[in-house]
Amino acid sequence: MKIEFIGAAQTVTGSMHYIQTKEKKFLLDCGMYQGQRKIAYEINRKFDLFNPAEIDFVILSHAHIDHSGNLPTLVKNGFTGKIYSTSATRDLCAVMLQDSAHIQVKDVEFVNKRRKKRGQNLFEPLYVENDAIKTLTHFVGIGYHQEFKITENISLTYYDAGHILGSALVSLKIKEDGKEINLSFSGDLGRPNLPILNDPEKIPNPDYFICESTYGGKTHENSLNSEDALAKAVSKGIARKAKIIIPAFSVGRTQEIVYALHRIFENNITGRIPVYVDSPLSMNATNVFRLHPECFDSETNEFLRKNEDPFGFNRLTYITEVEDSKNLNKVEGPCIIISSSGMCEAGRILHHLANNIEDPKNIILMVGYCAENTLGRKLIEGEKNVNILGESFNVKAEVIVLNSFSAHADENELINYCSGLNKELMKKIFLVHGEIDQQQIFKTHLESIGFKNIFIPERGYEVEL
């Protein structure tokens, strides 16, 4: 049995790990690499380390685009097998993959107008909506804690990762040459005590563990203080009649922010101001959230039992039409505009930033992880001049970073989770989905508590188990 690390190897996006047994070839995740547009396009459009037509099946950890977003490209290139996921992940992918295709088509149209005028070669989208719809026919939904036999020698069990709706830790039992190998994959590991979702569950002790390391060397603010931090930012925005622009992933982060604002306004912690969620995907994803209370923690289910809607409240407006989105430019502050994408690399958030970033009374509230070279990372790191949609802008709005809303476990939470695994049974740990500096710190932490044989694979690294 072999593992080849293809995506999210010494980087955070594009999760993809290629497993070969004597019987089958399969992928753990098939994510889209996100970063500088040209580089990302080249990485995502081709599969140079395997033939998609030879992949028997895909096991998907969750619906975020950097884990699921290249599935339509896989199908477009000859994949015909099953895609296994939790039921909630399948439902989210039904809206997210089509939205991803739509955004690609619109962004390529926008960029190509300029490229055509300059006599440059035109881009093509990786895939279109029909490709995404075709991909959905390959999905098989599986519940948490249900051992599912993919083949006679490969069985899969999902455990709740507490990261986004439907996110899962993957536990595999693989029989080969008379032996059974227990291989686990963290996907993206969530944090305890986050709103809405259950806490991450412990997996059965694996022999080999592929573990994310996004924040392997950083500690977040306490998640229990996230509402207080958000309320302070809202109060500041009210005082200066600001537009508060929040780039947020449409799945997970948007619902958490909306839920927190609901509680803040209901408890009269701040004055009530209009809230606009400007993302068709966010609206569709929120409807999927309502269908899956099995993923909610006890507090959120109590909201539902009281017939309260944690994702919709007085003065909140979901925006779907383009003209309504454009009309937000005319709205006076104070108000809140939540829009995707969270890394500020595509979608309507770019237009909101372009229209508001040079006004010093406005606030840009960053509430999630942003990969290297993305516009979001540049804003977090305090750059004073940024490029948006091909134009240069001076950053005059105040940028506030709230790490307490992160849905990724930080270094202490990762260590606490791994500490619950049996060090004696663990033969190897592979650190993925992280930048190399964070991974090296996390590796040192793991070694300090007794783990051995910890590897940080680069792209193309192959290991035999």
Secondary structure, 3 states (H helix, E strand, C coil): CEEEEEECCCCCCCCEEEEECCCCEEEECCCCCCCCHHHHHHHHHCCCCCCHHHCCEEECCCCCHHHHCCHHHHHHCCCCCEEEEEHHHHHHHHHHHHHHHHHHHHHHHHHHHHHHHCCCCCCCCCCCHHHHHHHHCCEEEECCCCCEECCCCEEEEEEECCCCCCCEEEEEEEEECCEEEEEEECCCCCCCCCCCECCCCCCCCCCEEEEECCCCCCCCCCHHHHHHHHHHHHHHHHHCCCEEEEECCCCCHHHHHHHHHHHHHHCCCCCCCCEEEECHHHHHHHHHHHCCHHHECHHHHHHHHCCCCCCCCCCEEEECCHHHHHHHHHCCCCEEEEECCCCCCCCCHHHHHHHHCCCCCCEEEECCCCCCCCHHHHHHCCCCEEEECCEEEECCCEEEECHHHCCCCCHHHHHHHHHCCCCCCCCEEEEECCCHHHHHHHHHHHHHCCCCCEECCCCCCEEEC
